[in-house]
Structures are given as C-alpha cells and as structure tokens.
Amino acid sequence: MSGSETAAPPPIRRIWVWAPLVLFAAFGALAAFMLTQPKDEFVHSQMIGKPLPEFALRAASDSRPGVSIDHFRDGTPKLLNVWASWCLPCIAEAPQLEELRASGVEIVGIAIRDRPQDVANFLSRYGNPYSRIGADDLSAVQLELGSSGVPETFVIDGNGIIRHQHIGDIRASDVPTLLEKLAEAR
Amino acid sequence: MIAEIGHAALWLAAALAILQMVSGALALREAEGAPSPYALYARPAAVVQAFLAVLAFGTLLYSFAVTDLSVKLVATNSHSMKPFLYKLTGTWGNHEGSMLLWVAVLALSGGLLAFAERRLPERTMSATLAVQGFVAMGFYVFLLFSSNPFERLPVPALEGVGLNPLLQDIGLAVHPPTLYVGYVGLSVAFSLAMGALITKAVNPNFAKVMRPWVLGAWVFLTFGITAGSYWAYYELGWGGWWFWDPVENASLMPWLAATALLHSVSVLAACDALRTWTIMLGVVAFSMSMLGTFLVRSGVLTSVHAFAVDPERGTLLLILLALYIGGSLTIFALRASSIAEGKRFTATSREGALVFNNVMLCAILAIVLLGTLYPLLTEAFDVRVSVGPPYFNPVGAIFAIPMFVVMAVGPLLRWKDDKVARVQPELAVLAAVALLVIALVVFLGDYPLLPILGLALASALALAAFLPLRGRKLTRVPTATWGMVVAHFGVAVALFGMASEGAFTEERLAAVSPGGAEEIGGWTVQLESVDPVSGPNWTAIEARISASRSGSEPVILAPQARNFWSPPQATSESALLTRWDGQLYAVIGDGAGIGPDGQQRWQLRVWWKPFVTFIWYGGVLVAMGGILSFIGRLQVDLRRRKAARLGAERRMDQAALALSRTATEPAE
C-alpha cells in the first residue's frame, strides 16, 4: 500500500456530528410533550351528522317493544343508548338515564349481545328508563353506528340524523350537556 | 417468601451495577497503561449481578408456576385453571415480568462479557463495563421504583384475572424472549462501542470483539421477528403477515440498524475502514431497541401490543432514554472528530457496495422511524392519522430495490478496489434472469408493479447468493462465507415469498350454509358443519371445512371462533393447510343470518396464498446464515487462541530448555 492511500482523511465536519443529537432532542421534546397530554383512547364515530343506518331489531325483553329506524323519524329528538346487562358502567349510568327520562326525554335502548332473562333482571334491579329496547345480538347495528363499546349514547334528531355521541357512562355532570344537545337537535 | 428472595436479589443486583459502574469509571482516571486498583471490582460485580438477576427472574417464574395469588402480578395476569405452559409464559406476557426478563438477559450478557472477554485492552474493557453497569442500573431503578414485579397484595386474591387469550399461544412462549435477547445483545455492542469511543480505541481488534455480539443479537432478532410475524399471521386471523404496527416496527428498526452494523463492523475488522460509522451504528442500533421499549410501554402510541399504560412509567423511561441516547450521542459528537476515518477504498469495491447498502438500510430505517413517529407528531397538533402499507411499502421500496441490486453484485467484488468490467459476465447473467422473470410474470397476468419487481429481484438474488462460491473448492470455503451465502439466499427466499403473496393471493369472503362450496385458487372448499366445542378456558364454534385440489383426497380444516371466559375475549383461530406451493388459510366468522334455503349461514373467509411460507423459511435461513457465520468466526478465533497458546508454550519450552542447558553446562 502506498503512502498517499493511507494519508489520514480530514476529520468529519463538526456540524454533522451534532445532527443525530439534535434530531433525538427534537424527538425527546415531542415525546415529553405528548406524555403530559391527556390520552384519548376513544374511537369517535364517523357517523356524526349522517342519518342512522337502516335497521329493525326485535324486542330484547318482554317489557318493551323492539326498535326500527322508523321510530326515529317522528320529528322529536331522542337519545339512543347502547348498553348491555353484562356491562358494569351501564349500572353506574342508570340513575342519570332515569333523571333524563324524568325531564321528558325519550330514551331508546339497544341491548348488545344479551339474553332476555338477563335484560329483564337488569331492568328490574336498576330501573327501566327506555321506551323501546332492541336486541343487537351480533353488534351489527352498534358497529354501523360507529360505536365501539358499551355504554355509548347518541343524540338523534327528529329526522333520524345522528347529532352527538357520548362515549362511556353518563355522569351527573354530563346530563346538562345532553339536554343542551337535545334542545339543539329540535 | 420466594417473591421476597427475588425482590432482595433485584436490589442487590442494582447495588452491584452501581459498583460495576463506579469501579469501571474510576479505573479510567489512571494514566494510560497504568493498572488501576479500582478496575478490580468491575468484572466480578458483573458476573455476580448476572446470577442475582437470573435468580430474581427464576423466583418470579416459580410464583407464576405455582400461581401464587398473593403476588399482585400473578393475580392480575394468571389464573389457576390455565394450562401449565401458559402459566409459565404468562411470566413475560405482561409489563413487569417482561421488563424483569429484559433485565435478567441484560445482566446475563454483561456477566458473560465480563467473564469471557480478554482480548480488549483493560482500559477499554473498564469503560465498556462502566457503560454496561450504567445501562443496567437505569433498568433496575425503573423496575424497583415503578414496575416492581414482586409486589404483594394485602389480601391474596381468590382467583387470578387470567392472561390475554391472544397471548395464550406457543408463539408467545418463544417470540418475545427471543427478541429481548436480541435487543439486549445490542446493549453489549453499544457498551463496547462507547468503551472504544471513550478510550479512543476504535480499531480492527475492537471490531473483532464486537462482531460476535452484533452477530448473536442479530440472529436472535431475525428469529424473533420471523416468529412474531408468523404468530401475527395465524393468531390474529387477518390473513396478513406484517401490519406496520408500531410494535412490529419497534422490532424491525433495531434489526435494520443491526444488519447495517453487522456489515460495517466486518469492514472495520477486515480493513480498518468505517470507524466513525460503525460507532454511530452501534449507538443507533441500541437507541432503536430502547426507543421501541419506550414507544410500546409509555402508551404514547396506540398499538395492538400495548401494555397497561402508566404516564409515570413513560416519564421514567423517557428520562432513561434521554440519559442513554442523549449521553451517547453527546459523547459521539465530542469524540467523533478525534477518530481518524481509517483506510480509504474506491466506490467499486466490496467496501463500496457495503457502504452503499449501509446507507440504504439506514434510509429504510429512517422511513420506518418517520412512519412510526408521524402519528405522534400529528397528534401533537390534534390530528389523528394512522400510517400503513400505502406509505411504508412504496417509500421503503425506493431504497430497498437499489439495495437488493447492490446486494447481488457486492459479494462478487474484491476488497479495496475493483473494476465492474471484471464481473461483467456475471452481471449479464443476473440481469437476464431478472428480465426473464419480469417478462414471464407480465405475460401471465396483470399484477402490481412492486410484487413483479420483487419476484425478479428475488430470482436474481437467489442466483447471485451462490456466485461467490464459483471456482472455489467447496470443502475449503470458510464457514463464515457459507454463512453469508445462506443468509443472502434466505433474503432472496423471503423476498420471493413476500412478492408472491403480494401478487398471487386470492381471497373469498362469503356467507355459506353447511353443504355450500366455494372455489379458490384451484381448491374446492366446502363447509360441512358448524358445531360448538369447548376447551379448558374457552368455548367456541368450530367449522369443519373440507378442502380438495383438482379432485384429490379432501383434507378437513377446523377453524374456530373462540370465546375465552377469563378474561372475556373473542379470538379467531385460523386453520391452515400447508402445501409446498402455498397455504390455504380459513377463518370462520359470526353467523350471517338465515339463507334463502332456510339454513343458518356463516361468514367464511378463505385465502389461497401461493408460496407465502417462503417468507418464514427465508427468515429462518437468514438466521441460520448468521449462526454459520458466528460459528465460523468462533472457529477462527479459537484456532488463533490455540495457536497463540501453543506458540507461547513453545517459546517458554525453548526458554526453559536454554535455561536448563546453561544451568547444566557447568556441571559437565
């Protein structure tokens, strides 16, 4: 090997050796910022502002009739509550649903993957604020609504258009919001 | 009691990590060449620490084996009625347990390094052990203060919550531990790189010490990714083998960096070039495995693999990340200019090709990294996006295609300087093969561009992999060269599988009632019956499907839709029929109402995936190539050590002989 080949090449330019560190610092700042942000794990429905899907569900228990899309086209806004007897947060929101019904709101229920006997037991223990309860055995209607879990509550206007989605159980503090959305949908 | 022993062992191991770090660091203060009294403690501390960390993991394993429900981790992740194997695998099927496994493997490899490595200068070794101790200490702190696996419940639980059913699978028994070994092996490569950088000893000797660690880690990563891909393929029931999920990317990125590192460390070992680049890759490879750990466990990204999310853990991990990566990049920036770049070479040489592909690998790494972090970036501005195949596949291909071309040519070139003209006949043959395949596929049908290119490149690459053997006596080819041949051929095989799956897959989704049949890819698939079945901790509906090809004897497939009851979750158990030329993949879905004939109908989803299995055969071949190469390097190293020892003995014998001669002469 000749001498010219082994001559030490110039050292790497100083600025470039800092580039990885700068990139990493940018990532670190972003990650630190994101860690402080509240994490929204909810799947928001893409159906807001769109009409309800066509559906007709049989009654989930003997106490109330079944539901179809026609019931949402009578001109009055309603709440559509997606729930199940096996869902614990659904028990937690029962008093708030009762309160909403007492203030004159019509609540239509859709029971997800449920049995008539379990639905009847749930209603006798925690109250029955529903005007109708449809049985959605395969979550087919639930998925078409863009709902990914129970409980979820939708505000539907008098023409069957989905106006608002509430994810999770309805707390006492959520009741005024829902009443407001119902009034807006009028 | 057992859990307390584990907890105590973990504390002791943490204390030893501090001793190792301090002892290694103090040894550096002595002048070059002078032995330091402090260096004495670093090696034993690392070895004993390895025993303690493995002991801690063993006690947790025992707690899971006997389902000790007074341990919180067992109660929240296991169940007394679970099959025994899945009780054991449940140990690392959760955040705390898998972190403990991580740390145990880290300590074990640190101990092995301290025990077995005698080739490096003592100063470099002290710095390496100090860095290794520092890395380990961070993880002990993380485990002990925010993820204690040995926490007891005030009142033992009556029954455990169970393990996520998706994880109750043999795939989980092997896939995460394999990946952890890979990640952790990279931590040793990182420590060695930092040790060499700090003591300014970046040379071929150091590269030879680093290479087996990189190679070993890379083999485990390759196996882990291959196994993980196959697990996702048959367990998730979506019919895909790679989803560009953040956690999959988290395992792919260290692999890409390790592949680049593997090749650059070989260049450094062989001809003392690419010094800074090798150090940089060593830092990047470990950073990527740390980054993956952070992304998965902090919950900043949403993934199907997500562990229980806890912002406190995320913060601690980010601090560790900042210390390790930030610290090493700072040292790199300060020291890089003090390392001479090493020997030069021309573009048309083996090194030239290796450098080109190193850059391509890093470009692909950057693309995957950007795609993985992009949702995080947009979410900071309140926009939710998910980045998937439409981004990764074409953008990755921009760099992957030239890389495969150079990969076919590179091994044919000589080191340091070569002329393309010398290998012109080979290039002509390879180009002809590729063009022939393109013509054939285009003639056969209308297929997307990328799979066609993939098929052509795979064919050329498969041939090119064996070209370095031409004109050589096969029995005299070094084992490491066989390793390269097998690994490169494995890449061709895997690429062929991917391209074939992409181009030729057929899919049927139909509502079928028992007795109904579907035609797919030359197969007749008939739904015979659907029945309820039950297992130890699940109930399911099971379909019996008979599949036959061109009138041959039908084979029965039995996919299931399972419902686990602890914890409640539905999974889809796919049924696979493997033939040499592909796989038939069947999934049974929900009931689809009553058909016009008055019978219950079921959603049946069937794929025919020609040569899809070659993806994983290829992956295994690549790993086997790595093993061969590892054995080859080890053989050479042992032979050298033996020769050195014999040489030393001979010299001593001669000296003794000379001495005895001079001693006996006066007596004559």
Interface residues (C-beta under 8 A of the other chain):
Chain A: E5 T6 A8 P9 P11 I12 R14 V17 W18 P20 L21 F24 A25 F27 G28 L30 A31 A32 F33 M34 L35 Q37 K39 E41 L138
Chain B: T276 M280 V283 V284 S287 F294 S298 G299 V300 T302 V309 P311 G314 T315 L318 L321 A322 I325 G326 L329 T330 F332 A333 A336 S337 S338 A340 E341 K343 R344 L373 L376 L377 E379 A380 D590 G591
